Amino acid sequence: MKYRGFIILVIFLFAIVTPTIASENYRYGYLNIEKISINLVNDNATIHIYYNINTPIKFLILILGKNDLKQKLLKIMNYENVTLKTIEMDNAIFSIDNQVIDYGEGAYWFPSHRFTMIVPQISITTPQNTLIFSNTNEIPKGIGYFKI
């Protein structure tokens, strides 16, 4: 009897989350990914993810915490050695360690990468250039840039 409310809540969550998983290409569970922005400065890589959360789930995140949100974002990014800087209800900022290759004399390389889902827009900003990829789940070929 004690767990009846909890079981009803879990069933309600599955009823809300499950249909949204397959409804759009840019959805992952209750998240609707809008854009991923990668900023490369010297050997530092920072990822900024912009997203929307389904309204009923926002309430649950406020009550239960942001750990599930963080885990979903980490799975979408598909990087190892990621450090969370900030996480909000509409965006999150992560730093990625050991991804940028230093070729010496101020030359760097950010290797190709595949995210776990298609993203409407991926922008990569280096000190020299900004590249924008649309409706893709990968950064093909990688990007070279120079130290500032």
N, CA, C and O of each residue as an XYZ file, in Angstrom:
592
protein
N       0.808     -1.193      0.000
C       0.000      0.000      0.000
C       0.854      1.262      0.000
O       0.489      2.267     -0.610
N       1.993      1.204      0.687
C       2.846      2.383      0.760
C       3.385      2.790     -0.608
O       3.566      3.977     -0.879
N       3.636      1.821     -1.456
C       4.292      2.078     -2.727
C       3.323      2.338     -3.879
O       3.752      2.537     -5.015
N       2.041      2.337     -3.599
C       1.047      2.527     -4.648
C       1.229      3.866     -5.368
O       1.174      3.911     -6.597
N       1.442      4.945     -4.634
C       1.659      6.268     -5.241
C       2.911      6.300     -6.100
O       2.922      6.896     -7.177
N       3.966      5.654     -5.617
C       5.212      5.613     -6.371
C       5.032      4.837     -7.677
O       5.526      5.260     -8.722
N       4.333      3.712     -7.620
C       4.107      2.902     -8.809
C       3.259      3.672     -9.821
O       3.528      3.617    -11.021
N       2.253      4.377     -9.355
C       1.430      5.191    -10.258
C       2.269      6.283    -10.906
O       2.106      6.560    -12.095
N       3.158      6.904    -10.152
C       4.047      7.937    -10.696
C       4.959      7.365    -11.769
O       5.153      7.994    -12.809
N       5.523      6.184    -11.535
C       6.411      5.557    -12.514
C       5.641      5.221    -13.792
O       6.139      5.459    -14.892
N       4.441      4.673    -13.657
C       3.628      4.369    -14.832
C       3.306      5.643    -15.601
O       3.351      5.656    -16.831
N       2.985      6.706    -14.886
C       2.696      8.004    -15.516
C       3.917      8.511    -16.282
O       3.785      9.000    -17.404
N       5.095      8.398    -15.687
C       6.314      8.850    -16.368
C       6.569      8.057    -17.636
O       6.905      8.641    -18.667
N       6.420      6.746    -17.585
C       6.614      5.935    -18.787
C       5.602      6.303    -19.863
O       5.927      6.293    -21.051
N       4.391      6.623    -19.461
C       3.363      7.012    -20.435
C       3.719      8.321    -21.118
O       3.396      8.515    -22.290
N       4.375      9.217    -20.405
C       4.752     10.508    -20.986
C       6.031     10.396    -21.802
O       6.099     10.908    -22.919
N       7.040      9.734    -21.258
C       8.366      9.707    -21.879
C       8.426      8.779    -23.087
O       9.013      9.157    -24.100
N       7.858      7.610    -23.028
C       7.986      6.631    -24.098
C       7.506      7.137    -25.452
O       8.228      6.942    -26.430
N       6.331      7.779    -25.586
C       5.925      8.255    -26.912
C       6.838      9.340    -27.462
O       6.962      9.473    -28.679
N       7.475     10.111    -26.605
C       8.321     11.193    -27.103
C       9.667     10.691    -27.594
O      10.355     11.410    -28.318
N      10.058      9.503    -27.233
C      11.356      8.994    -27.652
C      11.429      8.869    -29.169
O      12.450      9.210    -29.764
N      10.367      8.390    -29.801
C      10.395      8.159    -31.236
C       9.689      9.246    -32.034
O       9.576      9.129    -33.254
N       9.208     10.308    -31.376
C       8.380     11.278    -32.082
C       9.159     12.193    -33.019
O       8.625     12.599    -34.051
N      10.394     12.525    -32.696
C      11.173     13.421    -33.538
C      12.626     12.974    -33.565
O      13.085     12.271    -32.665
N      13.343     13.382    -34.598
C      14.762     13.052    -34.686
C      15.588     13.733    -33.615
O      16.612     13.197    -33.191
N      15.164     14.896    -33.174
C      15.966     15.685    -32.248
C      15.615     15.421    -30.790
O      16.065     16.148    -29.904
N      14.831     14.407    -30.538
C      14.405     14.094    -29.187
C      15.196     12.921    -28.621
O      15.525     11.958    -29.314
N      15.484     13.049    -27.333
C      16.056     11.939    -26.583
C      15.309     11.903    -25.252
O      15.595     12.692    -24.351
N      14.366     10.998    -25.136
C      13.535     10.947    -23.944
C      12.724     12.212    -23.825
O      11.991     12.568    -24.748
N      12.840     12.890    -22.716
C      12.103     14.140    -22.497
C      12.863     15.370    -22.991
O      12.385     16.492    -22.827
N      14.021     15.179    -23.583
C      14.839     16.298    -24.082
C      14.611     16.525    -25.568
O      14.537     15.572    -26.343
N      14.501     17.773    -25.958
C      14.465     18.155    -27.365
C      15.719     19.001    -27.608
O      15.777     20.161    -27.199
N      16.698     18.430    -28.259
C      17.972     19.112    -28.482
C      17.807     20.157    -29.579
O      17.293     19.860    -30.657
N      18.245     21.382    -29.298
C      18.167     22.476    -30.265
C      19.495     22.702    -30.974
O      19.535     22.885    -32.191
N      20.581     22.688    -30.204
C      21.876     23.050    -30.778
C      22.989     22.597    -29.841
O      22.825     22.571    -28.621
N      24.124     22.242    -30.435
C      25.348     21.970    -29.681
C      26.413     22.911    -30.207
O      26.654     22.986    -31.412
N      27.040     23.619    -29.302
C      28.089     24.568    -29.663
C      29.387     24.143    -28.984
O      29.430     23.965    -27.767
N      30.444     23.981    -29.778
C      31.749     23.577    -29.251
C      32.710     24.748    -29.428
O      32.875     25.261    -30.535
N      33.334     25.162    -28.349
C      34.282     26.263    -28.387
C      35.683     25.714    -28.109
O      35.927     25.108    -27.066
N      36.594     25.934    -29.053
C      37.967     25.438    -28.944
C      38.920     26.610    -28.780
O      39.018     27.464    -29.660
N      39.616     26.651    -27.661
C      40.635     27.674    -27.413
C      41.872     26.949    -26.888
O      41.848     26.315    -25.833
N      42.945     27.062    -27.656
C      44.182     26.333    -27.360
C      43.849     24.853    -27.176
O      43.248     24.263    -28.074
N      44.215     24.226    -26.049
C      43.916     22.804    -25.900
C      42.667     22.551    -25.053
O      42.462     21.443    -24.557
N      41.837     23.581    -24.890
C      40.594     23.454    -24.125
C      39.395     23.335    -25.062
O      39.281     24.075    -26.040
N      38.512     22.405    -24.755
C      37.272     22.222    -25.521
C      36.093     22.339    -24.556
O      36.040     21.653    -23.536
N      35.155     23.215    -24.895
C      33.953     23.417    -24.089
C      32.731     23.148    -24.959
O      32.633     23.658    -26.075
N      31.807     22.351    -24.451
C      30.568     22.052    -25.177
C      29.407     22.711    -24.453
O      29.240     22.571    -23.241
N      28.609     23.436    -25.230
C      27.409     24.097    -24.721
C      26.223     23.462    -25.445
O      26.115     23.560    -26.668
N      25.333     22.812    -24.691
C      24.174     22.145    -25.274
C      22.918     22.942    -24.916
O      22.680     23.265    -23.753
N      22.124     23.249    -25.941
C      20.854     23.950    -25.758
C      19.724     22.957    -26.012
O      19.763     22.207    -26.987
N      18.720     22.951    -25.138
C      17.645     21.979    -25.239
C      16.370     22.514    -24.594
O      16.389     23.516    -23.880
N      15.261     21.824    -24.862
C      13.988     22.054    -24.194
C      13.622     20.781    -23.452
O      13.944     19.676    -23.888
N      12.945     20.951    -22.330
C      12.476     19.818    -21.550
C      10.951     19.854    -21.549
O      10.355     20.922    -21.411
N      10.312     18.681    -21.705
C       8.854     18.615    -21.630
C       8.381     19.227    -20.315
O       8.986     18.988    -19.270
N       7.323     20.001    -20.356
C       6.842     20.735    -19.183
C       6.543     19.847    -17.981
O       6.967     20.195    -16.879
N       5.838     18.720    -18.118
C       5.585     17.898    -16.922
C       6.880     17.378    -16.289
O       6.955     17.198    -15.074
N       7.879     17.143    -17.106
C       9.140     16.598    -16.588
C       9.928     17.679    -15.840
O      10.662     17.359    -14.906
N       9.792     18.948    -16.229
C      10.487     20.031    -15.522
C      10.159     19.996    -14.038
O      11.039     20.166    -13.194
N       8.904     19.776    -13.731
C       8.471     19.704    -12.335
C       9.177     18.558    -11.610
O       9.642     18.723    -10.482
N       9.254     17.407    -12.258
C       9.920     16.258    -11.642
C      11.414     16.503    -11.452
O      11.993     16.084    -10.449
N      12.033     17.180    -12.413
C      13.461     17.487    -12.288
C      13.697     18.425    -11.111
O      14.672     18.273    -10.375
N      12.807     19.391    -10.937
C      12.929     20.303     -9.792
C      12.804     19.552     -8.471
O      13.485     19.878     -7.499
N      11.938     18.554     -8.441
C      11.726     17.796     -7.208
C      12.837     16.768     -6.975
O      13.383     16.676     -5.875
N      13.167     16.001     -8.012
C      14.081     14.869     -7.858
C      15.548     15.197     -8.133
O      16.426     14.404     -7.793
N      15.826     16.342     -8.739
C      17.208     16.710     -9.028
C      17.561     16.537    -10.496
O      16.772     16.008    -11.279
N      18.748     16.988    -10.857
C      19.174     17.035    -12.252
C      20.099     15.899    -12.663
O      20.692     15.960    -13.740
N      20.242     14.872    -11.846
C      21.167     13.799    -12.173
C      20.756     13.044    -13.440
O      21.610     12.732    -14.270
N      19.468     12.747    -13.602
C      19.018     12.053    -14.809
C      19.235     12.917    -16.049
O      19.629     12.413    -17.101
N      18.982     14.204    -15.925
C      19.226     15.147    -17.026
C      20.696     15.123    -17.413
O      21.026     15.076    -18.598
N      21.575     15.155    -16.429
C      23.019     15.113    -16.693
C      23.406     13.821    -17.408
O      24.183     13.851    -18.362
N      22.872     12.687    -16.954
C      23.203     11.403    -17.564
C      22.729     11.330    -19.016
O      23.431     10.781    -19.865
N      21.558     11.873    -19.308
C      21.060     11.894    -20.692
C      21.960     12.754    -21.575
O      22.268     12.371    -22.703
N      22.382     13.909    -21.072
C      23.256     14.791    -21.848
C      24.612     14.140    -22.097
O      25.157     14.247    -23.196
N      25.155     13.471    -21.098
C      26.432     12.770    -21.275
C      26.310     11.669    -22.330
O      27.218     11.470    -23.137
N      25.189     10.962    -22.318
C      24.985      9.903    -23.319
C      24.878     10.498    -24.724
O      25.421      9.933    -25.674
N      24.188     11.623    -24.865
C      24.058     12.284    -26.168
C      25.420     12.724    -26.686
O      25.728     12.538    -27.863
N      26.249     13.315    -25.799
C      27.556     13.817    -26.224
C      28.492     12.706    -26.651
O      29.240     12.866    -27.616
N      28.464     11.577    -25.947
C      29.276     10.426    -26.310
C      30.788     10.702    -26.187
O      31.580     10.214    -26.993
N      31.167     11.472    -25.192
C      32.575     11.729    -24.892
C      32.924     11.123    -23.543
O      32.064     10.997    -22.672
N      34.182     10.749    -23.372
C      34.685     10.335    -22.071
C      35.463     11.512    -21.489
O      35.795     12.447    -22.217
N      35.750     11.482    -20.229
C      36.497     12.544    -19.548
C      35.808     13.899    -19.692
O      36.427     14.881    -20.102
N      34.526     13.938    -19.351
C      33.741     15.164    -19.436
C      33.503     15.687    -18.032
O      33.212     14.920    -17.114
N      33.627     17.006    -17.867
C      33.379     17.657    -16.589
C      32.218     18.619    -16.742
O      32.227     19.468    -17.633
N      31.220     18.495    -15.880
C      30.072     19.391    -15.902
C      30.464     20.723    -15.275
O      30.984     20.762    -14.160
N      30.215     21.813    -15.994
C      30.443     23.152    -15.451
C      29.146     23.721    -14.891
O      29.096     24.121    -13.728
N      28.090     23.760    -15.713
C      26.777     24.214    -15.250
C      25.694     23.427    -15.974
O      25.878     22.970    -17.103
N      24.559     23.280    -15.294
C      23.399     22.636    -15.908
C      22.153     23.391    -15.454
O      21.909     23.579    -14.262
N      21.386     23.810    -16.432
C      20.154     24.556    -16.180
C      19.001     23.810    -16.832
O      19.186     22.707    -17.348
N      17.819     24.398    -16.812
C      16.645     23.762    -17.398
C      16.575     23.923    -18.916
O      15.715     23.318    -19.557
N      17.468     24.733    -19.505
C      17.446     24.915    -20.959
C      18.818     24.806    -21.615
O      18.911     24.843    -22.842
N      19.879     24.674    -20.833
C      21.218     24.527    -21.409
C      22.171     23.951    -20.370
O      21.911     23.989    -19.168
N      23.278     23.420    -20.866
C      24.323     22.880    -19.999
C      25.674     23.136    -20.648
O      25.796     23.169    -21.873
N      26.686     23.317    -19.808
C      28.047     23.546    -20.289
C      28.955     22.470    -19.689
O      28.966     22.242    -18.479
N      29.713     21.816    -20.572
C      30.654     20.781    -20.177
C      32.028     21.127    -20.728
O      32.134     21.772    -21.771
N      33.071     20.709    -20.040
C      34.415     20.793    -20.618
C      34.878     19.364    -20.888
O      34.574     18.439    -20.135
N      35.620     19.211    -21.981
C      36.095     17.894    -22.397
C      37.601     17.856    -22.207
O      38.318     18.730    -22.696
N      38.072     16.858    -21.507
C      39.500     16.707    -21.265
C      40.105     15.711    -22.245
O      39.454     14.741    -22.634
N      41.331     15.949    -22.637
C      42.125     15.031    -23.464
C      41.502     14.719    -24.825
O      41.645     13.599    -25.316
N      40.824     15.667    -25.437
C      40.267     15.459    -26.770
C      41.052     16.221    -27.833
O      41.144     15.773    -28.976
N      41.612     17.359    -27.468
C      42.354     18.179    -28.416
C      43.784     17.645    -28.508
O      44.437     17.408    -27.491
N      44.255     17.461    -29.730
C      45.617     16.976    -29.963
C      46.514     18.178    -30.227
O      46.237     18.995    -31.105
N      47.588     18.275    -29.457
C      48.551     19.371    -29.607
C      49.692     18.898    -30.493
O      50.453     18.009    -30.110
N      49.816     19.498    -31.691
C      50.886     19.139    -32.616
C      52.153     19.961    -32.385
O      53.141     19.777    -33.095
N      52.140     20.853    -31.418
C      53.298     21.676    -31.119
C      53.319     22.940    -31.966
O      52.650     23.022    -32.996
N      54.074     23.899    -31.532
C      54.234     25.186    -32.209
C      52.897     25.868    -32.477
O      52.727     26.538    -33.495
N      51.931     25.689    -31.539
C      50.658     26.385    -31.631
C      49.627     25.769    -32.558
O      48.613     26.406    -32.843
N      49.849     24.558    -33.036
C      48.887     23.894    -33.925
C      48.117     22.834    -33.140
O      48.708     22.032    -32.416
N      46.787     22.840    -33.291
C      45.920     21.901    -32.582
C      44.994     21.201    -33.553
O      44.721     21.699    -34.645
N      44.508     20.023    -33.134
C      43.573     19.258    -33.941
C      42.464     18.738    -33.031
O      42.730     18.112    -32.004
N      41.221     19.004    -33.421
C      40.058     18.449    -32.732
C      39.531     17.336    -33.631
O      39.022     17.619    -34.715
N      39.640     16.072    -33.207
C      39.324     14.944    -34.080
C      37.827     14.812    -34.388
O      36.982     15.418    -33.728
N      37.533     14.013    -35.395
C      36.140     13.742    -35.756
C      35.442     13.079    -34.571
O      36.078     12.476    -33.707
N      34.118     13.209    -34.558
C      33.352     12.670    -33.434
C      31.930     12.371    -33.878
O      31.402     13.020    -34.780
N      31.315     11.387    -33.239
C      29.924     11.026    -33.536
C      29.109     11.126    -32.242
O      29.434     10.495    -31.236
N      28.048     11.931    -32.293
C      27.095     12.019    -31.193
C      26.120     10.860    -31.313
O      26.054     10.226    -32.366
N      25.358     10.564    -30.260
C      24.458      9.419    -30.294
C      23.111      9.730    -30.931
O      22.259      8.847    -31.030
N      22.904     10.961    -31.362
C      21.649     11.323    -32.026
C      21.885     12.443    -33.025
O      22.903     13.133    -32.967
N      20.945     12.621    -33.936
C      21.032     13.713    -34.905
C      20.699     15.022    -34.199
O      19.731     15.104    -33.442
N      21.510     16.036    -34.454
C      21.359     17.347    -33.831
C      21.028     18.357    -34.930
O      21.642     18.313    -35.996
N      20.071     19.269    -34.702
C      19.713     20.244    -35.737
C      20.892     21.116    -36.164
O      21.047     21.423    -37.346
N      21.732     21.518    -35.187
C      22.876     22.364    -35.533
C      24.027     22.100    -34.582
O      23.861     22.108    -33.362
N      25.196     21.867    -35.158
C      26.434     21.749    -34.391
C      27.356     22.846    -34.895
O      27.710     22.873    -36.074
N      27.745     23.748    -34.005
C      28.686     24.800    -34.400
C      29.984     24.606    -33.629
O      29.982     24.302    -32.437
N      31.085     24.789    -34.338
C      32.411     24.657    -33.746
C      33.148     25.960    -33.984
O      33.346     26.383    -35.123
N      33.552     26.589    -32.890
C      34.247     27.871    -32.970
C      35.690     27.690    -32.539
O      35.964     27.210    -31.439
N      36.611     28.078    -33.413
C      38.036     28.104    -33.109
C      38.470     29.565    -33.113
O      37.675     30.425    -33.491
N      39.685     29.874    -32.712
C      40.138     31.272    -32.767
C      40.149     31.844    -34.188
O      40.104     33.063    -34.357
N      40.208     30.997    -35.194
C      40.286     31.476    -36.562
C      38.981     31.355    -37.350
O      38.813     32.052    -38.350
N      38.054     30.493    -36.928
C      36.940     30.164    -37.806
C      35.768     29.618    -37.005
O      35.924     29.196    -35.859
N      34.592     29.632    -37.624
C      33.414     28.965    -37.075
C      32.834     28.065    -38.158
O      32.555     28.516    -39.269
N      32.657     26.794    -37.827
C      32.058     25.831    -38.744
C      30.688     25.441    -38.211
O      30.508     25.249    -37.008
N      29.720     25.326    -39.121
C      28.371     24.951    -38.721
C      27.937     23.737    -39.538
O      28.031     23.726    -40.765
N      27.459     22.714    -38.825
C      26.935     21.503    -39.443
C      25.454     21.421    -39.098
O      25.068     21.663    -37.954
N      24.625     21.082    -40.078
C      23.180     21.011    -39.864
C      22.676     19.585    -40.006
O      23.133     18.824    -40.858
N      21.726     19.245    -39.151
C      21.040     17.947    -39.192
C      22.005     16.770    -39.338
O      21.925     15.996    -40.291
N      22.893     16.658    -38.397
C      23.887     15.591    -38.433
C      24.154     15.085    -37.023
O      23.747     15.707    -36.042
N      24.829     13.971    -36.932
C      25.233     13.445    -35.633
C      26.754     13.304    -35.542
O      27.272     12.652    -34.635
N      27.463     13.925    -36.495
C      28.918     13.775    -36.449
C      29.650     15.041    -36.884
O      29.120     15.905    -37.582
N      30.887     15.097    -36.432
C      31.843     16.098    -36.895
C      32.799     15.324    -37.797
O      33.674     14.610    -37.308
N      32.636     15.461    -39.102
C      33.468     14.656    -40.005
C      34.887     15.216    -40.111
O      35.088     16.430    -40.067
N      35.839     14.349    -40.247
C      37.229     14.669    -40.548
C      37.986     15.410    -39.452
O      39.217     15.384    -39.478
N      37.351     16.057    -38.507
C      38.041     16.824    -37.488
C      38.331     18.244    -37.962
O      38.049     18.608    -39.103
N      38.909     19.044    -37.044
C      39.163     20.457    -37.336
C      40.538     20.852    -36.803
O      40.877     20.576    -35.652
N      41.305     21.490    -37.646
C      42.595     22.014    -37.238
C      42.481     23.489    -36.960
O      41.690     24.187    -37.595
N      43.276     23.979    -36.001
C      43.281     25.410    -35.678
C      44.583     25.765    -34.984
O      45.389     24.890    -34.666
N      44.785     27.071    -34.749
C      46.030     27.543    -34.182
C      45.795     28.273    -32.861
O      44.707     28.784    -32.595
N      46.824     28.305    -32.058
C      46.815     28.942    -30.751
C      46.588     30.445    -30.890
O      47.017     31.069    -31.860
N      45.902     31.010    -29.897
C      45.739     32.473    -29.913
C      46.775     33.136    -29.052
O      46.795     34.362    -28.943
